[in-house]
Amino acid sequence: MATERKEKLIRVLQLMESTDDKSPMNASQIVEKLDSEYTLGDVDRRSIYRDISMLQYCGYQITQCKDKRKGWYMEKHAFDDWEIKIMMDAVQQAKCVSEKETIAIREKLLSLTSNRGRSRFLHMMRPVKDCSDVDVEIGKYIEMMLEAMFLHKKIEFQYTEITNDMEKVLRRNGKVYKLNLYTIYWASNNYYLIGSHDNHDGLTHYRLDRILNLRISEEYAIDAKEKVGPNPESYIQNYIEESVNHFSGEAVRIEVEYKPDPVTNAILYDFAGKDIKVYKQEGGLCKAVFMKMSSVTLAGWFLQYCNRFRVLSPESLQKEIVNELHKAMEGYQK
């Protein structure tokens, strides 16, 4: 096959990838595009039929319209437009992804749909992204971590914290942490690393956007089974599901009383999950019962909604909330 013919076949494929069932392309239109966009002139219109047949033979889902004069279209793209929309929104909201990376990923996602599909996204407003605190290209770090897990190597990094002056500094004077990395997971618009340290049992986690100077260690990682037992996948999943904003603790049974309404119901359901049990009380009130991990952030969650929910049990949580409310009152009464 001559070089020019090879190029033409690839260009026909590229043109087909820009089509869908609502914007097909016929042989005449393809010839015109080959000339205007790729400077491939003097193309025999009949050769387009052979190129389409070759692409179909190779497995590309190119379908001819019922009205054959309209031509052909790519029946199936890598992703449907609604799937692209979801991925674009996730990237847009990701606090740990820089503006530069967001734009690049958006363009890659849009290249996976038809020209018509791409135009459907152009009218959508792109919200301003607050990435002023992103110090590194997260994509580079994720690639390194994927490679480390593939090679069964530890990772090394420094971790940051925020001072009283609201400045980000290296924790513990720049100590280098070594971690047996088992997974990275997405929650609350951030990525988290889950792994273990050699000198501690159980799991620990770090927020990816607070990591600096990440590199793959020369040391081999300790297998997760040696750290958490014979079923590490289940152990890690439980660790994720039972956490509250990623602070560890013991799962406790919580009872709350509240006056139901659509907003309050939605807030509680999002927090407690589908296993929540609700009992109707006197006076139009409801009591909800659910399990949640006791952590340093648990009381804080109820404090922000203290006008909606009253904790009935455990008593320790109720007392903690009451004490914090008294402290808040004292602060405002000064």
Phi, psi and omega in degrees: 000125181296154182303317182296323180291323177298315179298318182299318180298318179294321180292323177297319177298316180299321178293321178295326180292344178269003182256166169210184186294341179262352179219067180287178180217130179264177186300318180297318179294323179295316178300317180296317179295321179300324180283312187283326185260332185236007180051039174257087183272173177057039178274130178288123182304324182293334180291338179297322179297321179292321179296316179298318179298321179295317180294321177296320178298326181278001173105000178285134185277071178261124185243140176273139180294154176301319170274098189300340180292338180280343175097222187229167175208157176280115186289325184225121174265173182303321179222149170285160183299324180293328177290320177297319179301314180298315181293321178297318180296319180297316179294318181299323183274349184293116182293333186272356182258127184290165178299318180299314180293322180299314180297317181296317180293320178302315181295322178295318179296318180293335178288350182267002178241178179284169176300320178295317178298319179299318182294336179292337181268344188294330182280349183283132181291135175263109182298150179294131184260127178269094182241024185297342184260005181276114185267338186227167173276108186299324180304319179298317180292320179297319177301317180296320181290322176298319179293320179298317179293324178295322181273356183059044179248153174287165171243154178234143181196168170251152184239148183251160174216168183256129181278175177296339178270012179061038176247142178274123180227164177289135180285143174052049176055035175084022179306140177266121180268141172246130186227134166280103187274127181250329177196161169237136184225159186253129177199142176053042177063025176218157172263143178234141175265135174240129180193201180215155174262152183301323187264012178225145174275164177076194185250160172217170181212157180221149177274130188298321184287356177257006181265141175229155174054046179288140174207161177275129181283160173281344184277143176284143181284149174283131181300142183301328180298327180287336184266323188234358177116183189287344181236071186295328181299315179293320180298315180294319180297318177297321179301318180290311187294328185269357182279154174242108184052030171070033170244133190277160177175184179269143178290132181232156177273124184244137174239130178229151176246141183199162175264117187288140169201165186306319182290312180298317179301317182293319179299314182291319180297317179297326182278315188272331181093176188287345181276006180295143177243134185239135179234131179285138181245177177288155176074020178079007179272165176230152173243129179248141180233130180200167178257139177209151180285129176286123184210177181290347181257353185296310179298323179299324179295315181290329178296322181289342178240033184293343176278354181247324187234140173243118181286127178265322178201155006286156183298325181298320179291319179300314180295321179298318179295316180298316179299318180293325177293321177296317179298319180295319179297317180298323180294325180278341183270358181291000000 
